[in-house]
Amino acid sequence: MGIVNIEDELHDQIRKASAVACRSINAQAAFWVKIGMLCEMNPTLSFNEVVARELKAAGVTVPPARSGAS
């Protein structure tokens, strides 16, 4: 574990995003770092494909999307 120096504006954006995602500021930053790394390592995959792949690897079963309005 270590300290990462980031600009104040980025920290502010992480803080705001963490409130929306119900994560701590550190957890939000870690999520962005992990997803960013995975996206760089898999440039042909979309963000949604990367997240779906990670959910599947964690054993999360995602039901198929329903068609039509509720």
Chimera marker file (.cmm) of the C-alpha trace (Angstrom):
<marker_set name="trace">
<marker id="1" x="0.000" y="0.000" z="0.000" r="1" g="1" b="0" radius="0.5"/>
<marker id="2" x="1.195" y="3.492" z="-0.687" r="1" g="1" b="0" radius="0.5"/>
<marker id="3" x="0.225" y="7.075" z="-1.162" r="1" g="1" b="0" radius="0.5"/>
<marker id="4" x="-0.685" y="8.380" z="-4.605" r="1" g="1" b="0" radius="0.5"/>
<marker id="5" x="-0.526" y="12.102" z="-5.259" r="1" g="1" b="0" radius="0.5"/>
<marker id="6" x="-3.381" y="13.329" z="-7.437" r="1" g="1" b="0" radius="0.5"/>
<marker id="7" x="-4.643" y="16.749" z="-8.414" r="1" g="1" b="0" radius="0.5"/>
<marker id="8" x="-7.266" y="18.362" z="-6.205" r="1" g="1" b="0" radius="0.5"/>
<marker id="9" x="-9.808" y="18.419" z="-9.062" r="1" g="1" b="0" radius="0.5"/>
<marker id="10" x="-9.464" y="14.657" z="-9.602" r="1" g="1" b="0" radius="0.5"/>
<marker id="11" x="-9.857" y="14.043" z="-5.873" r="1" g="1" b="0" radius="0.5"/>
<marker id="12" x="-13.024" y="16.137" z="-5.922" r="1" g="1" b="0" radius="0.5"/>
<marker id="13" x="-14.403" y="14.093" z="-8.831" r="1" g="1" b="0" radius="0.5"/>
<marker id="14" x="-13.565" y="10.842" z="-7.006" r="1" g="1" b="0" radius="0.5"/>
<marker id="15" x="-15.356" y="12.134" z="-3.896" r="1" g="1" b="0" radius="0.5"/>
<marker id="16" x="-18.475" y="13.004" z="-5.915" r="1" g="1" b="0" radius="0.5"/>
<marker id="17" x="-18.473" y="9.675" z="-7.782" r="1" g="1" b="0" radius="0.5"/>
<marker id="18" x="-17.998" y="7.744" z="-4.544" r="1" g="1" b="0" radius="0.5"/>
<marker id="19" x="-21.200" y="9.233" z="-3.131" r="1" g="1" b="0" radius="0.5"/>
<marker id="20" x="-23.169" y="8.187" z="-6.211" r="1" g="1" b="0" radius="0.5"/>
<marker id="21" x="-21.708" y="4.661" z="-6.214" r="1" g="1" b="0" radius="0.5"/>
<marker id="22" x="-22.016" y="4.227" z="-2.412" r="1" g="1" b="0" radius="0.5"/>
<marker id="23" x="-18.279" y="3.568" z="-2.136" r="1" g="1" b="0" radius="0.5"/>
<marker id="24" x="-15.608" y="5.126" z="0.021" r="1" g="1" b="0" radius="0.5"/>
<marker id="25" x="-13.323" y="7.596" z="-1.713" r="1" g="1" b="0" radius="0.5"/>
<marker id="26" x="-10.511" y="5.029" z="-1.597" r="1" g="1" b="0" radius="0.5"/>
<marker id="27" x="-12.750" y="2.280" z="-2.993" r="1" g="1" b="0" radius="0.5"/>
<marker id="28" x="-13.875" y="4.557" z="-5.836" r="1" g="1" b="0" radius="0.5"/>
<marker id="29" x="-10.282" y="5.446" z="-6.702" r="1" g="1" b="0" radius="0.5"/>
<marker id="30" x="-9.305" y="1.760" z="-6.588" r="1" g="1" b="0" radius="0.5"/>
<marker id="31" x="-12.240" y="0.886" z="-8.865" r="1" g="1" b="0" radius="0.5"/>
<marker id="32" x="-11.220" y="3.522" z="-11.414" r="1" g="1" b="0" radius="0.5"/>
<marker id="33" x="-7.585" y="2.372" z="-11.291" r="1" g="1" b="0" radius="0.5"/>
<marker id="34" x="-8.546" y="-1.289" z="-11.764" r="1" g="1" b="0" radius="0.5"/>
<marker id="35" x="-11.014" y="-0.609" z="-14.588" r="1" g="1" b="0" radius="0.5"/>
<marker id="36" x="-8.545" y="1.746" z="-16.259" r="1" g="1" b="0" radius="0.5"/>
<marker id="37" x="-5.826" y="-0.907" z="-16.135" r="1" g="1" b="0" radius="0.5"/>
<marker id="38" x="-8.174" y="-3.579" z="-17.501" r="1" g="1" b="0" radius="0.5"/>
<marker id="39" x="-9.326" y="-1.270" z="-20.305" r="1" g="1" b="0" radius="0.5"/>
<marker id="40" x="-5.722" y="-0.496" z="-21.264" r="1" g="1" b="0" radius="0.5"/>
<marker id="41" x="-4.873" y="-4.202" z="-21.274" r="1" g="1" b="0" radius="0.5"/>
<marker id="42" x="-8.005" y="-5.066" z="-23.306" r="1" g="1" b="0" radius="0.5"/>
<marker id="43" x="-8.428" y="-2.172" z="-25.760" r="1" g="1" b="0" radius="0.5"/>
<marker id="44" x="-10.878" y="-4.053" z="-27.978" r="1" g="1" b="0" radius="0.5"/>
<marker id="45" x="-13.388" y="-4.475" z="-25.132" r="1" g="1" b="0" radius="0.5"/>
<marker id="46" x="-15.909" y="-1.818" z="-24.141" r="1" g="1" b="0" radius="0.5"/>
<marker id="47" x="-16.239" y="-0.653" z="-20.546" r="1" g="1" b="0" radius="0.5"/>
<marker id="48" x="-19.430" y="-2.726" z="-20.212" r="1" g="1" b="0" radius="0.5"/>
<marker id="49" x="-17.676" y="-5.816" z="-21.557" r="1" g="1" b="0" radius="0.5"/>
<marker id="50" x="-14.822" y="-5.379" z="-19.087" r="1" g="1" b="0" radius="0.5"/>
<marker id="51" x="-17.246" y="-5.007" z="-16.157" r="1" g="1" b="0" radius="0.5"/>
<marker id="52" x="-19.353" y="-7.993" z="-17.322" r="1" g="1" b="0" radius="0.5"/>
<marker id="53" x="-16.216" y="-10.118" z="-17.600" r="1" g="1" b="0" radius="0.5"/>
<marker id="54" x="-15.114" y="-9.145" z="-14.082" r="1" g="1" b="0" radius="0.5"/>
<marker id="55" x="-18.576" y="-9.865" z="-12.647" r="1" g="1" b="0" radius="0.5"/>
<marker id="56" x="-18.607" y="-13.280" z="-14.326" r="1" g="1" b="0" radius="0.5"/>
<marker id="57" x="-15.107" y="-14.050" z="-13.016" r="1" g="1" b="0" radius="0.5"/>
<marker id="58" x="-16.347" y="-13.182" z="-9.504" r="1" g="1" b="0" radius="0.5"/>
<marker id="59" x="-19.234" y="-15.629" z="-9.872" r="1" g="1" b="0" radius="0.5"/>
<marker id="60" x="-21.976" y="-13.030" z="-10.198" r="1" g="1" b="0" radius="0.5"/>
<marker id="61" x="-24.883" y="-14.198" z="-12.349" r="1" g="1" b="0" radius="0.5"/>
<marker id="62" x="-26.352" y="-11.337" z="-14.335" r="1" g="1" b="0" radius="0.5"/>
<marker id="63" x="-29.867" y="-12.022" z="-15.627" r="1" g="1" b="0" radius="0.5"/>
<marker id="64" x="-30.521" y="-11.137" z="-19.275" r="1" g="1" b="0" radius="0.5"/>
<marker id="65" x="-32.000" y="-7.704" z="-19.880" r="1" g="1" b="0" radius="0.5"/>
<marker id="66" x="-35.763" y="-7.598" z="-20.294" r="1" g="1" b="0" radius="0.5"/>
<marker id="67" x="-37.112" y="-6.183" z="-23.514" r="1" g="1" b="0" radius="0.5"/>
<marker id="68" x="-39.930" y="-3.651" z="-23.655" r="1" g="1" b="0" radius="0.5"/>
<marker id="69" x="-41.214" y="-1.165" z="-21.136" r="1" g="1" b="0" radius="0.5"/>
<marker id="70" x="-42.479" y="-2.213" z="-17.721" r="1" g="1" b="0" radius="0.5"/>
<link id1="1" id2="2" r="1" g="1" b="0" radius="0.2"/>
<link id1="2" id2="3" r="1" g="1" b="0" radius="0.2"/>
<link id1="3" id2="4" r="1" g="1" b="0" radius="0.2"/>
<link id1="4" id2="5" r="1" g="1" b="0" radius="0.2"/>
<link id1="5" id2="6" r="1" g="1" b="0" radius="0.2"/>
<link id1="6" id2="7" r="1" g="1" b="0" radius="0.2"/>
<link id1="7" id2="8" r="1" g="1" b="0" radius="0.2"/>
<link id1="8" id2="9" r="1" g="1" b="0" radius="0.2"/>
<link id1="9" id2="10" r="1" g="1" b="0" radius="0.2"/>
<link id1="10" id2="11" r="1" g="1" b="0" radius="0.2"/>
<link id1="11" id2="12" r="1" g="1" b="0" radius="0.2"/>
<link id1="12" id2="13" r="1" g="1" b="0" radius="0.2"/>
<link id1="13" id2="14" r="1" g="1" b="0" radius="0.2"/>
<link id1="14" id2="15" r="1" g="1" b="0" radius="0.2"/>
<link id1="15" id2="16" r="1" g="1" b="0" radius="0.2"/>
<link id1="16" id2="17" r="1" g="1" b="0" radius="0.2"/>
<link id1="17" id2="18" r="1" g="1" b="0" radius="0.2"/>
<link id1="18" id2="19" r="1" g="1" b="0" radius="0.2"/>
<link id1="19" id2="20" r="1" g="1" b="0" radius="0.2"/>
<link id1="20" id2="21" r="1" g="1" b="0" radius="0.2"/>
<link id1="21" id2="22" r="1" g="1" b="0" radius="0.2"/>
<link id1="22" id2="23" r="1" g="1" b="0" radius="0.2"/>
<link id1="23" id2="24" r="1" g="1" b="0" radius="0.2"/>
<link id1="24" id2="25" r="1" g="1" b="0" radius="0.2"/>
<link id1="25" id2="26" r="1" g="1" b="0" radius="0.2"/>
<link id1="26" id2="27" r="1" g="1" b="0" radius="0.2"/>
<link id1="27" id2="28" r="1" g="1" b="0" radius="0.2"/>
<link id1="28" id2="29" r="1" g="1" b="0" radius="0.2"/>
<link id1="29" id2="30" r="1" g="1" b="0" radius="0.2"/>
<link id1="30" id2="31" r="1" g="1" b="0" radius="0.2"/>
<link id1="31" id2="32" r="1" g="1" b="0" radius="0.2"/>
<link id1="32" id2="33" r="1" g="1" b="0" radius="0.2"/>
<link id1="33" id2="34" r="1" g="1" b="0" radius="0.2"/>
<link id1="34" id2="35" r="1" g="1" b="0" radius="0.2"/>
<link id1="35" id2="36" r="1" g="1" b="0" radius="0.2"/>
<link id1="36" id2="37" r="1" g="1" b="0" radius="0.2"/>
<link id1="37" id2="38" r="1" g="1" b="0" radius="0.2"/>
<link id1="38" id2="39" r="1" g="1" b="0" radius="0.2"/>
<link id1="39" id2="40" r="1" g="1" b="0" radius="0.2"/>
<link id1="40" id2="41" r="1" g="1" b="0" radius="0.2"/>
<link id1="41" id2="42" r="1" g="1" b="0" radius="0.2"/>
<link id1="42" id2="43" r="1" g="1" b="0" radius="0.2"/>
<link id1="43" id2="44" r="1" g="1" b="0" radius="0.2"/>
<link id1="44" id2="45" r="1" g="1" b="0" radius="0.2"/>
<link id1="45" id2="46" r="1" g="1" b="0" radius="0.2"/>
<link id1="46" id2="47" r="1" g="1" b="0" radius="0.2"/>
<link id1="47" id2="48" r="1" g="1" b="0" radius="0.2"/>
<link id1="48" id2="49" r="1" g="1" b="0" radius="0.2"/>
<link id1="49" id2="50" r="1" g="1" b="0" radius="0.2"/>
<link id1="50" id2="51" r="1" g="1" b="0" radius="0.2"/>
<link id1="51" id2="52" r="1" g="1" b="0" radius="0.2"/>
<link id1="52" id2="53" r="1" g="1" b="0" radius="0.2"/>
<link id1="53" id2="54" r="1" g="1" b="0" radius="0.2"/>
<link id1="54" id2="55" r="1" g="1" b="0" radius="0.2"/>
<link id1="55" id2="56" r="1" g="1" b="0" radius="0.2"/>
<link id1="56" id2="57" r="1" g="1" b="0" radius="0.2"/>
<link id1="57" id2="58" r="1" g="1" b="0" radius="0.2"/>
<link id1="58" id2="59" r="1" g="1" b="0" radius="0.2"/>
<link id1="59" id2="60" r="1" g="1" b="0" radius="0.2"/>
<link id1="60" id2="61" r="1" g="1" b="0" radius="0.2"/>
<link id1="61" id2="62" r="1" g="1" b="0" radius="0.2"/>
<link id1="62" id2="63" r="1" g="1" b="0" radius="0.2"/>
<link id1="63" id2="64" r="1" g="1" b="0" radius="0.2"/>
<link id1="64" id2="65" r="1" g="1" b="0" radius="0.2"/>
<link id1="65" id2="66" r="1" g="1" b="0" radius="0.2"/>
<link id1="66" id2="67" r="1" g="1" b="0" radius="0.2"/>
<link id1="67" id2="68" r="1" g="1" b="0" radius="0.2"/>
<link id1="68" id2="69" r="1" g="1" b="0" radius="0.2"/>
<link id1="69" id2="70" r="1" g="1" b="0" radius="0.2"/>
</marker_set>
